[in-house]
Amino acid sequence: MRNREYVAKMLTGEGSGSSYEATVFYNIACPYTVGDPRAHCYNKNATMTRKRCYNCKEEWLNQPVEGE
């Protein structure tokens, strides 16, 4: 199995092993560039936590693809 297949299976709930949250947190890089207001850590006072990062990535995954 390749990494692509592993992540796809974990994100669709077909995989076993690590949790969906762990798959999103560890295997998906931050989708935003520095200073992007859509990022949950945009506020300089925001504390970077696993939950904040996961929620941000989850929100991004649920958005339509840009440019379509």
PEMOJO-V545868 format. One record per residue. N is the residue number from 1. D_CENTER is the distance of its C-alpha to the mean C-alpha in Angstrom with 1 decimal. Layout:
N_D_CENTER, N_D_CENTER
This chain:
1_21.5, 2_19.4, 3_15.8, 4_14.9, 5_16.7, 6_15.2, 7_11.5, 8_12.9, 9_15.0, 10_12.6, 11_10.3, 12_13.7, 13_15.1, 14_17.8, 15_17.1, 16_18.6, 17_17.9, 18_14.7, 19_13.0, 20_10.2, 21_8.5, 22_9.5, 23_8.3, 24_4.6, 25_5.6, 26_8.2, 27_7.7, 28_5.0, 29_6.7, 30_6.7, 31_7.5, 32_10.5, 33_13.8, 34_15.9, 35_17.5, 36_15.4, 37_16.2, 38_13.1, 39_11.1, 40_11.5, 41_13.2, 42_15.5, 43_18.4, 44_20.2, 45_21.0, 46_17.5, 47_17.0, 48_13.8, 49_12.9, 50_10.5, 51_10.5, 52_10.2, 53_7.1, 54_5.5, 55_7.4, 56_6.5, 57_2.9, 58_5.1, 59_7.8, 60_6.9, 61_6.7, 62_9.9, 63_11.6, 64_14.3, 65_14.2, 66_16.0, 67_19.5, 68_20.3
